[in-house]
Amino acid sequence: MAFIRNHHSLIFFLFIFLSLPLSHSSSIHDLLKSMGLPAGLLPKEVKSFTFSGDGLLEVFLDGPCLTKFDTMAFYESEVRANLTYGSLTGVEGLSQEELFLWLPVKDIIVDDPSSGLILIDIGLAHKQLSLSLFEDPPDCSAKSVVLKVDAGEDKAFAAWR
C-alpha cells in the first residue's frame, strides 16, 4: 500500500514539474537544437525565455538589437513564436531587411535538416537560406539601433553603423 501511495506522489510531482514553463534554467540555444532548429536563430543576448506546454515560446532580450545573417535582422526586446519540432511559426518581434524595407518574419521552418536549408517566410516571399548561416548565436548590437519609430504596423530603423 505504501508503494502505491509513493507511486501516486511521484506521478503527481512529475506532472507538476512537466507542467511548469521552461525558463532560463536551460539554454534557449539548446532548446532550439533539441527542437530541430539551429541555435543561431536567436542572438547571444537572450536574457531569459519561457516555453509553455502549448508551444508558446517567449524570448526576452536586454533591449532591441540588430545583427546580420544574409541581410540585416532586427530583434525587438521581446520575441514570441509557436515552437514545434523544426519550426517557429507566428513569429512576432523579428524583422528582416529586404531591398531597403523592413519586413516582419512570419515563420521559420527546417523541413529536412539533411537538405542544409532553412525557410524564412517574410510574408511577401519565402527565402531559402543555408543552415550554416545560423549555426552559432550571433552578437546583436544595441548600439546600432539609433531610431525605431513604431506607429501601428509602420516601422523605421536607422541604418547599420
N, C-alpha and C positions, 0 to 999 in steps of 0.2 A: 504494500500500500504506500509506503514511503517513497518507493521508486516511482510510482505513478504520479504522486504529488510533485516530486522533484522534476520529473519529466515535463509536467504541465508548466511548472515555473520556468524551466529552461526554454520551452517553446514561447511562452509569454514574453520573456526578456529578449529573445531572438526577434520576435515580431516587432517589439518596440524599437529595438536597435535598427532594424532594417527599414522602419517607417520614418526614422529621423532623416532630415535632409543632409546630404553630404556637404561638408563645408571645407574650409581651408586646411583641415587635418591631413588631407592628401593633396597632391599637386593637381591643379587643373590640367596641366600638360599630360600628366599620367592618365587622367580620366579621359582626355581626348584620344590618346593612344589606345586605351582599353576599349574604346568605342569605335575603333577602326578609322580614326581621323588623325591627321598629322598634328604633332604638338605645337607647331609654329603657326597655327591659325590664330592664336591669341598671343599678345606680347608678354615679355618677361615681367612687366609692371603690374601684373594682376595682384590686387591687394587681398581679395577674398572672393569666394563664389559659393553658390548653393545649387544643388541639383536635387530636385524633388522626385518623388516616386512616380509622378505622372510625366516625367521627362523634361520639365521646365528647368533650363539652365540659366542662372543669373550670375553674371561676372561683374565684379566691381574693380575699377582701376583707380589709381590715385587722382586721376583727372583725365580730361580729353587729351589725345595724343595722335601724332602722325607717324607712320612708318612706310616702308616701301617693299612691295613684292615685285610684281611685274610693272605695276603703276603705284601711285600713292594710295594709301589706305588711311582712313580716319576712324579712330575708335572714340566713341563718347565715353564718359566716365562710367556708364553702366551699359552692358551689352546683354541682351536676352535672346534666347532661341529655344526651340524644342530639339532636344538631343536624343537621337536614336542611333542605332548602330549604323555607321557610315554616313550620317547626315546631321546637319544643323539646318532646321527649317524655320521659317517665320522669324528670321534674324531681325533684330532691332538694335540700333546703336553702332552699326558698322557701315561705312560708305567707302566707295572706291572711285577714284578719279578716272574718267574716260573722256578723252577729247575735250579737256578743259571743263567738263561738267562733273559734279559730284553726284553719283547715283547710289541709292541705298542697296546694299547687298541683301537679297531676299532669302536665298538658300545656298548651302554649301554641301556638295554631295560627292562621296567617293563610292561609285558603283562597284568598281572592280579594282582593288588595290594592285593587282598584278599588271594592270594597264599603265600604271605610273601617272595617271591623270586624275585631276580633281575638277569638278564642275562648279563654277561660280555663277549663280543666277543674279544678274543685276537688273532684272525687270525687263529692260528693252532688249537684252541679249543674254546669251549663255556663253560663258568663256570656259574653255578647257585649258588648264594650265598644268605644268609639271608638278607632281607632288614634291619634288626636290626643292621647290621654292619655299615650302612650308615645313621642312624638316625640323628646323630649330626655331624656338620662340625668338621673334625679333625684338630689338630695342625699339622703344616707342618714345619719341621725343615730345614733351610738352612745350619745350622752348619754341618749337616750330609752329605751334598753334597761336597765331597772333590775333586772329579775329575769327569769331564764329557768330554769325548773325542767324538767329532762328526765329522765323516768322511763319508759324504753321509748318508747312512742308518745304518752304523755300529756305535753303541753307547756302551760306557763302563761307569760304575758308580762305585764309591767307596762303600765299604760295610757300612752298618748302624753302627754307633758308639754308 
